[in-house]
Amino acid sequence: MAESWVNSAERIGVDLHLELPGPGGRRAALIRALREAVRGGRLAPGTRLPPYRSLAADLGVARNTVADAYAELIAEGWLTARQGSGTRVADRAVPLRPAERVPVKAPARARGTRHDLRQGTPDASAFPRAAWSAAYRRALQAAPNEAFGPGDPAGRRELREALTEYLARARGVRTDPDRIVICSGFAHALRLLFGQGAGQTAGQGSGGVLRGPLAVEAYGLDFHRGLLAAAGVRTVPLSLDEHGARVDGLGRERAVLLTPAHQFPTGGPLHPERRAAVIDWARARGTVVLEDDYDGEFRYDRRPVGALQGLDPERVMHIGSVSKSLSPALRLGWMVLPERYVGPVLAAKGEREGWASVPDQLALADFVASGSYDRHVRRMRQHYRRRRDRLVAMLAARAPHIEVTGIAAGLHAVLRLPSGTERSAVKAAAWQGVALDGLAAFRHPDTDMPAPDGLVVGYATPPEHAYGAALEALCGVLPPG
C-alpha cells in the first residue's frame, strides 16, 4: 500500500506531497517519487526542497536515506545544492513525458491576434486598482464576523442597499433591497430564470422560474441564445429598425428579452412609444419584460436614458452587472425583480449555489456607497467617448464610404459595409491579426429581416498605447469604396 505524506516544511514555508511504497527500498522509492514530482511538473524548477532532517522526520526514515537520495538526484542533474541556498530543483526545462502531455487549445479567435477589436470587453488597463483596493480594505475591516459564514442567497444586504440607491439615482430604477438578488452576471441570471434541465420539450422551458417561448431581438449574443436553447427554451426573433425592436410583432410569447437603452449590437435605443407599448403588452398578457441593461451608463451624446423598469416595476426584470463598467473578471451582477418573482428566483438559486464572492460583494458595496463607482463611470464615459470619436474621425478621413451606425454609446460601434463585403472583410482582418466580428455572427437564425453587411468593432478593448495602431490596422482591412 502506498503511503501519502504531506510535509508542513515550516522552515521553508512550502508543502510537499509524495507517495512511497510500504516497508523496504525506501531510498530507491524516495528517488523515484522525487523524479516523478519533477518530471510531472509538480516540483517546478527553482523549488527549494525540505532539509534532510525535516524530510526524514516526516517520512519516518533515516536522515542518511534522504541525504543519499538527494545526492543521487544531484548527480543525475535533477537537483542542485549550494551553500546557504539549500537543495533545489535544477533550473532547467523539464518537459512532461509524451504520454503525460495535456494539449491546451488556445481560443481560435485569439490565436495570432495583434489588435483586439472584439466587442464586449472594457479597457482592462483602466481598471481602478487603487480605488478598488481601498474599497476592499475598508469593506474587510468593517465586515461583521457573520459575513464569513454561510451566505444569504439574495446577496449581502450592504450591496443590495447600495445598489438600491445607485440604480434609482443613475438609472431611474424603482426598487428596494428586498427585491434585488445578487448574481454573477447576465448569463447566470438567465440560468436562474430558465433553468438548465435536460429532456424537456422544445419551447416548454425546463422547470425554471420562467418558461418559453421567449421573444428576443433579431440580433443579439449567440451565447445567450445557446444558453436558452440548452434549457429547452424556444426563442422568437423580433425585427429591428432605427427605433429598436419591433415590439408590435409580439404575440403569445411568455416573456420578451430586450436591450432598450442601447440595442445590442446594432446600437439603437428603444423608441419611447415602443417602451410604452411593450409595457402594455406585458400587462395585457400577464407576463414580464427582461431588461438587459448591459451598458446603460455609457451614453455620450446626451444623458443616459432611464431604465425601462421605472415604467412598471411589477412587469420588468432589470438585470445589470459590472462586466462593462468595471471588469468581466469581477463576477458580480444583480437582478431587480417584481415582488412575485423574488421567492422563486431564490428557490432556484438554492442554499448551496455557487454565489458571487462575499468579499467582492462587500467591496462593491463600499465602492458604490463611497462614490468611487460614480467617479469611475464618469471617467470611463469620457475615455470611451474619445475612443469612439477617434474611430469616427479616422473613418471619415480614410474610409468615408463606411458608415458608423447607431447612437454614440457603449463600448462598440457597427460599421456598415458595402453589400457582399462582410465575409471578405472578416477574413482579411483575421489574416492581418485584427480580431473583430462580422454583424452576421449576431443574427438570429430564424429571423427574416434584411441582413445588412457590417463589422462590430469594440473600441474599448485595446490599451490606450495600442489604440492608434489598432485603428490603422482596421482601416487596412476595410473594403474599398
C-alpha positions as CSV (number, residue, x, y, z in Angstrom):
1,M,0.0,0.0,0.0
2,A,1.3,3.5,-0.9
3,E,2.0,5.9,1.9
4,S,0.9,9.5,1.3
5,W,2.9,12.2,3.1
6,V,2.5,15.9,3.3
7,N,5.3,17.9,4.7
8,S,4.5,21.1,6.6
9,A,8.0,22.3,5.9
10,E,7.7,25.1,8.4
11,R,11.3,26.3,7.8
12,I,10.8,26.9,4.1
13,G,7.1,27.6,4.0
14,V,6.0,25.0,1.4
15,D,4.1,21.8,1.4
16,L,5.3,18.7,-0.5
17,H,3.2,15.6,-1.2
18,L,4.9,12.3,-2.0
19,E,3.7,8.7,-2.3
20,L,6.1,6.0,-1.2
21,P,5.5,2.2,-1.1
22,G,5.4,0.2,2.1
23,P,8.4,-1.0,4.0
24,G,11.6,-1.9,2.1
25,G,13.5,0.0,-0.6
26,R,12.9,3.4,1.0
27,R,15.9,5.2,-0.6
28,A,15.0,3.9,-4.1
29,A,11.3,4.7,-3.6
30,L,12.2,8.3,-2.5
31,I,14.4,8.8,-5.5
32,R,11.6,7.6,-7.8
33,A,9.0,9.8,-6.1
34,L,11.1,12.9,-6.4
35,R,12.0,12.2,-10.0
36,E,8.3,11.8,-10.9
37,A,7.4,15.0,-9.0
38,V,10.0,16.9,-11.0
39,R,9.2,15.2,-14.3
40,G,5.5,15.7,-13.9
41,G,5.9,19.4,-13.1
42,R,4.7,19.2,-9.5
43,L,8.1,20.4,-8.4
44,A,8.9,23.4,-10.6
45,P,12.5,24.5,-11.5
46,G,13.9,26.5,-8.6
47,T,11.7,25.0,-5.9
48,R,13.5,24.6,-2.6
49,L,13.2,21.1,-1.0
50,P,12.9,20.5,2.7
51,P,16.2,20.0,4.7
52,Y,17.3,16.4,5.2
53,R,16.3,16.3,8.9
54,S,12.7,17.7,8.2
55,L,12.0,15.3,5.4
56,A,13.4,12.3,7.2
57,A,11.3,13.1,10.3
58,D,8.1,13.4,8.3
59,L,8.8,10.3,6.3
60,G,9.9,8.3,9.3
61,V,13.2,7.3,7.5
62,A,16.8,7.7,8.4
63,R,18.4,11.1,7.7
64,N,21.1,9.3,5.6
65,T,18.3,7.9,3.4
66,V,17.2,11.4,2.4
67,A,20.8,12.6,2.1
68,D,21.7,9.7,-0.2
69,A,18.6,10.3,-2.4
70,Y,19.3,14.0,-2.7
71,A,23.0,13.2,-3.6
72,E,22.0,10.8,-6.4
73,L,19.5,13.2,-7.9
74,I,22.1,16.0,-7.7
75,A,24.5,13.8,-9.6
76,E,21.8,13.0,-12.2
77,G,21.1,16.7,-12.7
78,W,17.6,16.7,-11.3
79,L,18.6,18.8,-8.2
80,T,21.2,21.4,-7.3
81,A,22.8,22.2,-4.0
82,R,24.6,25.4,-3.0
83,Q,25.9,26.5,0.4
84,G,23.4,28.7,2.1
85,S,20.7,28.1,-0.6
86,G,19.7,24.6,0.3
87,T,18.7,21.9,-2.2
88,R,16.6,23.0,-5.1
89,V,15.1,21.6,-8.3
90,A,17.5,22.2,-11.1
91,D,16.7,25.4,-13.1
92,R,16.2,23.8,-16.4
93,A,13.2,22.9,-18.6
94,V,11.8,19.5,-17.7
95,P,9.2,18.5,-20.3
96,L,6.4,16.1,-19.5
97,R,6.7,12.7,-20.9
98,P,4.7,12.3,-24.2
99,A,2.1,10.2,-22.5
100,E,1.6,12.9,-19.8
101,R,1.2,15.8,-22.1
102,V,-2.1,17.7,-21.9
103,P,-2.7,19.7,-25.0
104,V,-4.1,23.2,-24.4
105,K,-6.0,24.6,-27.3
106,A,-6.0,28.4,-27.5
107,P,-9.3,30.1,-28.4
108,A,-9.4,30.2,-32.2
109,R,-10.2,33.9,-32.3
110,A,-7.2,34.8,-30.1
111,R,-4.6,32.9,-32.0
112,G,-2.3,35.2,-33.9
113,T,-4.2,38.4,-32.7
114,R,-2.2,41.6,-32.8
115,H,-5.1,44.0,-32.4
116,D,-8.1,43.1,-30.3
117,L,-11.2,44.9,-31.5
118,R,-13.8,42.4,-30.2
119,Q,-16.9,43.8,-28.6
120,G,-17.9,43.4,-25.0
121,T,-14.7,44.0,-23.1
122,P,-13.7,47.2,-21.3
123,D,-10.2,48.6,-21.3
124,A,-8.5,46.3,-18.8
125,S,-5.7,48.7,-18.2
126,A,-8.2,51.3,-16.9
127,F,-9.4,49.2,-14.0
128,P,-9.4,51.4,-10.9
129,R,-6.9,49.4,-9.0
130,A,-6.1,51.9,-6.2
131,A,-9.7,52.8,-5.5
132,W,-10.9,49.1,-5.7
133,S,-8.1,48.1,-3.3
134,A,-9.1,50.8,-0.9
135,A,-12.7,49.8,-1.0
136,Y,-11.7,46.2,-0.4
137,R,-9.6,47.0,2.6
138,R,-12.4,49.2,4.1
139,A,-15.0,46.5,3.4
140,L,-13.0,43.7,5.0
141,Q,-12.2,45.9,8.1
142,A,-15.8,46.8,8.6
143,A,-17.3,43.4,7.8
144,P,-19.1,41.6,10.7
145,N,-17.9,38.1,11.5
146,E,-21.0,36.5,10.2
147,A,-20.1,37.8,6.7
148,F,-17.6,35.0,6.5
149,G,-20.1,32.3,7.4
150,P,-22.9,30.8,5.2
151,G,-24.3,33.4,3.0
152,D,-27.7,34.8,2.1
153,P,-28.8,33.6,-1.4
154,A,-30.1,37.1,-2.1
155,G,-26.7,38.5,-1.6
156,R,-25.2,40.8,1.0
157,R,-27.6,43.4,2.4
158,E,-24.9,46.0,2.2
159,L,-24.6,45.6,-1.6
160,R,-28.4,45.5,-2.2
161,E,-28.8,48.7,-0.2
162,A,-26.0,50.4,-2.1
163,L,-27.5,49.3,-5.5
164,T,-31.0,50.4,-4.5
165,E,-29.7,54.0,-4.1
166,Y,-27.4,53.9,-7.1
167,L,-29.8,52.4,-9.6
168,A,-32.6,54.8,-8.5
169,R,-30.3,57.8,-8.9
170,A,-28.4,56.8,-12.1
171,R,-30.8,54.5,-14.0
172,G,-34.3,55.5,-12.7
173,V,-34.9,52.1,-11.2
174,R,-37.7,51.8,-8.6
175,T,-37.0,49.1,-6.1
176,D,-35.9,48.2,-2.5
177,P,-33.2,45.9,-1.2
178,D,-35.6,43.0,-0.7
179,R,-36.3,42.9,-4.4
180,I,-32.7,42.7,-5.5
181,V,-30.9,39.3,-6.0
182,I,-27.2,39.3,-6.5
183,C,-25.9,37.0,-9.2
184,S,-22.6,36.6,-11.1
185,G,-23.7,38.2,-14.3
186,F,-26.4,38.2,-17.0
187,A,-25.8,34.6,-18.1
188,H,-26.2,33.5,-14.5
189,A,-29.5,35.4,-14.3
190,L,-30.7,33.6,-17.4
191,R,-29.8,30.3,-15.9
192,L,-31.7,31.1,-12.7
193,L,-34.8,32.3,-14.6
194,F,-35.0,29.5,-17.2
195,G,-33.0,26.6,-15.6
196,Q,-30.7,24.2,-17.4
197,G,-32.6,20.9,-17.2
198,A,-32.4,18.2,-19.9
199,G,-35.1,16.2,-21.6
200,Q,-37.6,19.0,-21.9
201,T,-39.9,19.5,-24.8
202,A,-38.6,22.3,-27.0
203,G,-40.2,25.6,-26.3
204,Q,-41.6,24.5,-22.9
205,G,-38.7,25.5,-20.7
206,S,-37.0,23.3,-18.1
207,G,-39.0,23.9,-14.9
208,G,-37.3,27.3,-14.3
209,V,-38.9,30.5,-12.9
210,L,-40.0,31.5,-16.5
211,R,-41.0,29.4,-19.5
212,G,-40.7,29.8,-23.2
213,P,-41.3,30.7,-25.9
214,L,-39.3,33.9,-25.3
215,A,-39.3,36.8,-27.7
216,V,-35.8,38.2,-28.4
217,E,-34.3,40.8,-30.6
218,A,-33.3,39.6,-34.1
219,Y,-29.7,40.5,-33.4
220,G,-28.0,39.5,-30.1
221,L,-25.4,37.3,-28.5
222,D,-25.4,33.8,-29.9
223,F,-24.1,32.7,-26.4
224,H,-27.3,33.8,-24.8
225,R,-29.4,32.0,-27.4
226,G,-27.4,28.9,-27.0
227,L,-27.8,29.0,-23.2
228,L,-31.6,29.3,-23.6
229,A,-31.7,26.5,-26.2
230,A,-29.8,24.3,-23.8
231,A,-32.6,25.0,-21.2
232,G,-35.2,23.9,-23.8
233,V,-36.5,27.5,-24.4
234,R,-37.6,28.4,-27.9
235,T,-36.7,32.0,-28.9
236,V,-38.8,34.0,-31.3
237,P,-36.9,36.9,-33.1
238,L,-38.3,40.4,-33.3
239,S,-37.2,42.5,-36.2
240,L,-35.2,45.7,-35.6
241,D,-35.1,49.1,-37.2
242,E,-33.7,52.5,-36.3
243,H,-36.1,52.7,-33.4
244,G,-35.1,49.4,-31.8
245,A,-37.1,46.2,-31.6
246,R,-40.4,46.0,-33.4
247,V,-42.5,45.2,-30.3
248,D,-45.6,45.3,-32.4
249,G,-44.6,41.8,-33.5
250,L,-45.1,40.4,-30.0
251,G,-47.7,37.7,-29.8
252,R,-48.3,34.9,-27.4
253,E,-44.8,34.6,-26.0
254,R,-44.5,34.2,-22.3
255,A,-41.8,36.9,-21.9
256,V,-39.5,39.2,-24.0
257,L,-35.8,40.0,-23.7
258,L,-34.7,43.5,-24.7
259,T,-31.7,45.8,-24.6
260,P,-33.8,49.0,-24.6
261,A,-31.1,51.6,-23.6
262,H,-28.7,50.5,-26.5
263,Q,-29.7,47.6,-28.7
264,F,-27.0,45.0,-28.9
265,P,-25.3,45.0,-31.2
266,T,-27.0,47.3,-33.8
267,G,-26.9,50.3,-31.4
268,G,-30.3,52.0,-31.5
269,P,-32.4,52.8,-28.3
270,L,-35.9,51.6,-28.0
271,H,-38.3,54.4,-29.1
272,P,-40.4,55.9,-26.3
273,E,-43.6,54.8,-28.0
274,R,-42.3,51.2,-28.1
275,R,-41.2,51.4,-24.5
276,A,-44.8,52.2,-23.6
277,A,-46.1,49.5,-26.0
278,V,-44.1,46.7,-24.6
279,I,-45.2,47.5,-21.0
280,D,-48.8,47.5,-22.3
281,W,-48.2,44.1,-23.9
282,A,-46.8,42.7,-20.6
283,R,-49.7,44.0,-18.6
284,A,-52.3,42.6,-21.1
285,R,-50.6,39.2,-21.2
286,G,-49.8,39.0,-17.5
287,T,-46.1,38.4,-18.3
288,V,-42.7,40.1,-18.0
289,V,-40.0,42.0,-19.8
290,L,-36.4,41.1,-19.2
291,E,-34.3,44.3,-19.5
292,D,-30.6,43.7,-20.2
293,D,-29.0,47.0,-19.1
294,Y,-25.6,45.9,-20.2
295,D,-24.0,49.3,-20.8
296,G,-26.8,51.7,-19.8
297,E,-24.4,54.2,-18.1
298,F,-22.4,54.8,-21.3
299,R,-24.3,57.3,-23.4
300,Y,-22.1,60.1,-25.0
301,D,-24.4,62.4,-27.0
302,R,-26.8,63.1,-24.1
303,R,-27.7,61.9,-20.6
304,P,-28.4,58.2,-20.4
305,V,-32.0,57.1,-21.0
306,G,-33.6,55.8,-17.8
307,A,-34.2,52.1,-17.3
308,L,-37.4,50.6,-18.8
309,Q,-38.1,49.1,-15.3
310,G,-39.1,52.6,-14.0
311,L,-42.3,52.4,-16.1
312,D,-43.6,49.4,-14.3
313,P,-41.5,47.6,-11.6
314,E,-44.0,44.7,-11.5
315,R,-43.7,43.9,-15.2
316,V,-39.9,44.4,-15.8
317,M,-37.0,42.4,-14.6
318,H,-34.0,44.8,-14.7
319,I,-30.6,42.9,-15.0
320,G,-27.2,44.5,-14.8
321,S,-23.6,43.8,-14.0
322,V,-20.2,45.3,-13.7
323,S,-18.7,43.4,-16.6
324,K,-18.7,46.5,-18.9
325,S,-18.3,49.3,-16.3
326,L,-15.5,47.7,-14.2
327,S,-14.4,44.3,-15.4
328,P,-15.7,40.9,-16.5
329,A,-13.2,39.4,-14.1
330,L,-15.5,40.6,-11.2
331,R,-18.3,38.1,-11.4
332,L,-20.9,40.5,-9.9
333,G,-24.4,41.3,-11.3
334,W,-27.9,42.0,-10.0
335,M,-31.5,41.2,-10.8
336,V,-34.1,43.8,-9.8
337,L,-37.3,41.7,-9.7
338,P,-41.0,42.1,-9.5
339,E,-42.1,41.1,-6.0
340,R,-43.8,37.9,-7.1
341,Y,-40.6,36.5,-8.6
342,V,-38.2,37.1,-5.6
343,G,-39.1,33.8,-3.9
344,P,-39.0,31.6,-7.0
345,V,-35.6,33.1,-8.0
346,L,-34.2,32.5,-4.5
347,A,-35.5,28.9,-4.6
348,A,-33.8,28.4,-8.0
349,K,-30.6,29.8,-6.6
350,G,-30.7,27.3,-3.7
351,E,-28.9,27.1,-0.4
352,R,-25.6,25.8,-1.8
353,E,-25.5,27.6,-5.2
354,G,-22.1,29.0,-6.2
355,W,-22.7,32.6,-5.3
356,A,-20.7,35.6,-6.1
357,S,-17.8,36.1,-3.6
358,V,-18.9,37.8,-0.4
359,P,-15.7,39.9,-0.1
360,D,-16.2,41.1,-3.6
361,Q,-19.9,42.0,-2.8
362,L,-18.8,43.9,0.3
363,A,-16.1,45.7,-1.7
364,L,-18.5,46.7,-4.5
365,A,-21.0,47.9,-1.8
366,D,-18.3,50.2,-0.4
367,F,-17.1,51.2,-3.9
368,V,-20.7,52.3,-4.8
369,A,-21.5,53.9,-1.5
370,S,-18.3,55.9,-1.3
371,G,-18.9,57.5,-4.7
372,S,-15.9,55.7,-6.3
373,Y,-18.2,53.9,-8.8
374,D,-19.7,57.1,-10.0
375,R,-16.3,58.7,-10.4
376,H,-15.0,55.7,-12.3
377,V,-18.1,55.6,-14.6
378,R,-17.7,59.4,-15.4
379,R,-14.0,59.0,-16.2
380,M,-14.6,55.9,-18.4
381,R,-17.5,57.7,-20.1
382,Q,-15.1,60.4,-21.3
383,H,-12.4,57.8,-22.1
384,Y,-14.7,55.7,-24.3
385,R,-16.3,58.8,-25.9
386,R,-12.8,59.9,-27.0
387,R,-12.2,56.4,-28.3
388,R,-15.4,56.4,-30.4
389,D,-14.6,59.9,-31.7
390,R,-11.2,58.8,-32.9
391,L,-12.7,55.9,-34.7
392,V,-15.3,58.1,-36.4
393,A,-12.7,60.7,-37.3
394,M,-10.3,58.2,-38.8
395,L,-13.1,56.5,-40.9
396,A,-14.2,59.9,-42.1
397,A,-10.6,60.6,-43.3
398,R,-9.6,57.2,-44.5
399,A,-12.8,55.4,-45.5
400,P,-15.6,57.9,-45.9
401,H,-17.8,55.3,-47.6
402,I,-18.0,53.3,-44.4
403,E,-20.9,54.5,-42.2
404,V,-20.9,54.2,-38.4
405,T,-24.4,53.3,-37.3
406,G,-26.3,53.5,-34.0
407,I,-26.1,56.1,-31.3
408,A,-23.0,57.4,-29.6
409,A,-23.0,54.9,-26.7
410,G,-21.5,51.8,-25.3
411,L,-18.2,50.1,-26.0
412,H,-18.6,49.1,-29.6
413,A,-19.8,50.5,-33.0
414,V,-21.2,48.9,-36.1
415,L,-19.6,49.8,-39.4
416,R,-22.0,49.4,-42.3
417,L,-20.2,47.8,-45.3
418,P,-20.9,47.7,-49.0
419,S,-23.2,44.8,-49.8
420,G,-21.4,41.5,-50.1
421,T,-18.2,42.5,-48.5
422,E,-18.6,41.4,-44.8
423,R,-17.2,37.9,-45.2
424,S,-14.1,39.0,-47.1
425,A,-13.5,41.9,-44.6
426,V,-13.7,39.5,-41.6
427,K,-11.2,37.1,-43.4
428,A,-8.9,39.9,-44.2
429,A,-9.0,41.1,-40.6
430,A,-8.1,37.6,-39.3
431,W,-5.3,37.4,-41.8
432,Q,-3.8,40.7,-40.6
433,G,-4.2,39.7,-36.9
434,V,-7.2,42.0,-36.2
435,A,-9.8,40.3,-34.0
436,L,-13.3,41.5,-34.7
437,D,-16.8,40.2,-35.5
438,G,-19.0,40.4,-38.5
439,L,-22.6,41.5,-37.9
440,A,-23.9,38.2,-39.2
441,A,-22.4,36.4,-36.2
442,F,-25.2,38.0,-34.0
443,R,-28.1,37.3,-36.3
444,H,-30.9,35.0,-35.1
445,P,-31.1,32.0,-37.4
446,D,-34.9,32.3,-37.7
447,T,-35.3,36.0,-38.5
448,D,-36.5,37.1,-41.9
449,M,-35.4,40.7,-41.6
450,P,-32.9,42.0,-44.1
451,A,-29.2,41.1,-43.4
452,P,-27.0,44.2,-43.9
453,D,-23.2,43.7,-44.1
454,G,-21.3,45.2,-41.2
455,L,-18.5,44.8,-38.7
456,V,-18.9,45.0,-34.9
457,V,-15.9,46.9,-33.7
458,G,-15.1,47.1,-30.0
459,Y,-13.2,50.3,-29.4
460,A,-12.8,49.9,-25.7
461,T,-10.7,46.7,-25.6
462,P,-7.2,47.8,-26.7
463,P,-5.0,49.5,-24.1
464,E,-4.5,53.2,-24.8
465,H,-1.0,52.9,-26.2
466,A,-2.1,50.4,-28.8
467,Y,-5.4,52.0,-29.9
468,G,-3.9,54.1,-32.7
469,A,-2.2,51.1,-34.2
470,A,-5.4,49.1,-33.9
471,L,-7.3,51.8,-35.8
472,E,-4.7,51.8,-38.6
473,A,-4.9,48.1,-38.9
474,L,-8.7,48.3,-39.1
475,C,-8.6,50.7,-41.9
476,G,-6.2,48.4,-43.7
477,V,-8.8,45.6,-43.9
478,L,-11.9,47.6,-44.9
479,P,-13.3,47.1,-48.4
480,P,-12.6,50.0,-50.8
481,G,-15.3,52.5,-51.7
